[in-house]
């Protein structure tokens, strides 16, 4: 008889799940009423943050006032191609308007071209600015455009500079496939493991792009992720309640969802 190991488990509660989520309100078609509705959902769910378009930071600050939900916004979004000075200006305006978390996209072309001095200068300047104002920086790599060696180097730069988080993707980094269609993988197990291995222990990992279900969330958490960018927040929390996850920690099985199998789109 062959004995098999039991599946891995982790303990988690509904509040802990909510605290993992940056509720994403970044789609270009979102209207102001959509943003208001999403912000009220973020507030009622007590998620970690609501991540809004830059112009909506004052609205988010107003609707999330006196709640634990932090105001997050994006810089150089979604392609990272703004000049360093523009990213610095964007970040300065964001924190002065009330953002306490900044998700900044690196200059992907500079990383692919090996201009690491440029990449490091940009990250250092924005990180220095936001931390001086009491905010934190999450650096978005857009892994679909990169090779492993680029991701490793970016993790090392972000560790040396003391950034709070490294993040997989924007959710909008579409890559042209051989069939001519555009798609993206977002947060893959391979990349998450690579980032956790090469980012320092004080640097947290944010998974974004493709985490839409409770099982997907649980699985990436088992890989060392401590924040998830998600637009499917309500569905994830409803699924958790339906499966008996409440205020107290319960033990749940860690499954590998088919959608997060390495190499799949």
N, C-alpha and C positions, 0 to 999 in steps of 0.2 A: 504494500500500500504506500502511495506517495503522499506525503503531508505537504500542504501548501501553506504559505504564510498568510495570516489574516490580512485583509486590506487595511491600509493606514487610516487613522482617524485623527480628528482634531476636535477640541472643545470650542464652542462658539455660542454666542447669544445674539438675539435680534439687535440690541443696542450696539454690540461690537460690529455686526455686519454693517449697520448704518454708518458707524464711525470709520469704516474703511472706504466709504464712497465719496468721491468728488462728483456731485451731480452735474452732468455736462449739459450746458445750455448754449451751445456754440454753433448749431447748424445755421447756415446763412439765411434760411427761410423763416426763422423764428421771429414772430412779430412781438411788439411790446406786450400785448395781452398774453402771448405764449410765455414770455419771460416771467411775467408776474405770476402766472399759474405755476411755472416750474420753481420759482423761488419760494412760493408758499408751500409747495410739496417738500422742498429741501428743508424748510423750517420745521414743518410738522413731523418729518421723519428724523430730524436731528442728525443729518449726515455730517461728514467732516467739513465739506465746503460745497458751495454752489459756484461752478465755474462759468462765468458769463463773458460775453463779448465786451471789449474795452469800453464802449460807450455806455454800457448798462451797469457799470460799477456803482455810480451814485444810486440807482434804483435798487440794486442788491443791498447796498449798505443800509438804505432806508427800510427795506422789507425784512432784513435779517437782524435789525437792531434788537438788542436785549435777548439774543438767542446765541447758543454756542456755535452756530454754523458760521464758518469763516467765508469771507468773500475772496474768490479766486478769479483771476483773469489771465488773458494770454498776451504774449508779446512776440512780434515777428511771426504771427500766425496766419496761415498754416504752413508756409513754405520756408520760413527762416531767412528770406533773401533781403530783408531790409538792412540798411547799413547799421553798423554798430552804434553810431550816434543816434539814429532813429530808435533803435531798441532801447537805448538808455533813456531817451525822452519818453517813450511809451511807458516804460517801467516807472519813471518818476511821476508821470501824470496818474498812473494807476494807483500807486501807493498814496499819493496826496488826495485822491478821490475816495479812498477807503479800502482798497484791496490789501489783504494781508498775506496772500499767496500769489506768486507770479509763476506761470508756466511759459517758459521761453523756448522757442525753437532755435536750434543751432543753425549756422550757415552750412547746409549739407554739402554744397559744392566745394567750400573751403576744406571741409573734412575729407572729402573724396580726393581732393587735390593735394592733400598732405600739408596744408598751410596751418599747422597746429598752433603756431604763434598767434595767428588771427583768431582762431577759435578760442584759445585760452584767454586772450585779451578781452574778447566780447563777454565770455561767461564771467570772468573776474570782475569786469566793470559793472555789469548788471547785478551780480551777487553782492558786491560791496555796497551798491546803492540801496538795494532793497533791505538788506540786513541792518544797515544803519538806521532805517526807518522802522525796524521791528517786524518786518515781513520776512518771508522765506522764498527761496527760489527752487523751482523744479525745472530741470533742463531736459528738453525733449530732443531725443536723438533722431527720430524717424527711421527706425531700424530697417524697414523694407528697402530703403535706398542704400544701405550700408553692408559691408562685409564684417565678419567677426573681428578682424584686426582693428577696424575703425571703432567698433563698439567698445572693445577693450581699452583703446587709447582714450576715448571719451570718458570712460569710467575712471581711469587714472587721473585725468585732468580734473574732473569734478570732485574726486576724493581729495586731491591736493589743495583745491580751492575751498573745500569745506561746504559745498552746496548741500542743501537739505535732502533733495530727491533727484534721482535720475529717472526718466520716463521713456517708455518704449516708443510712443508714437502720438500723432495728433488725432488719428482716426480719419484723416483726409489725405494721407500720403499714398495716393493710388499709383500703381506701377503698371505699365503696359505689358500685357502678357503675350505669349506667342500667338494666341488666337486673335489678337487685336483688341481684346477687351481690357479694361482697367480694373484692377482689384488690389487688395492689400491684406496682409496677414495680421498686422497690428501686434498684439502681445502673444508671442509664441513661447512654449516651454523652453525651447533651446535658448532663445534670447534672454528670457527671464533668468534662467540658470547662469548664463554667461555674465549678465549684469550683477547678479548677486555674488558671483565668485570674484569679480574684479573690482567692484565698488567697495570702498572701505566700510567697516562695520557701522560707522556713524551715518553713512549715506543710505537713505531709504529708497525703495524701489516702487515706482508707480506703473501699473499696467493699464494701458489704454488702447482701445481698438479691439473689439471682438469679445469683450467680457459682458455677456448679456443675460446669463442665467445664474442661478444659485450655485449649481455644480461647477460652473466655470470660475465663479468667484472663490469658492472653497479651494479649488485646485490651485489657482495661482497663489493664494495665501499660503498653501502648503509648500510653495517654492520660495517663500521669503518675501512676497509682496506685502506691503503695508498700506497701500492706497490704490484704489481702482477708479479710473475715470469711466463713468457709465451714464448713458441716457436712459437705460432700462431700469432705473432705480426702483420705481414703484412695483414693477413686475418681480424683481428680485426679492424685495421685502415681502410681497404677497406670497411668493413661493415659500419663503422661509416660514411664515406663519402657518401656511397650509401643511407644512411638514413638521409642525409642532415645536418650532424654535421660538422661544419667548424671551422673557426678561432674564431668566437664569441660564447659565451655560449648559449646553447638552453636547453629547458626543456625536459627531456626524462622520460618516464615511467619506474619505477622499477618493473621488473617481476621476478618471481621465476622460473628459468629454470628447466625443469624436471631433467636435469643432476645434479643439486645441491639440489635435494630433500634429506633431511636427510635419511640416511640408505640405499641409493642406491649406486651401484658401476657402 
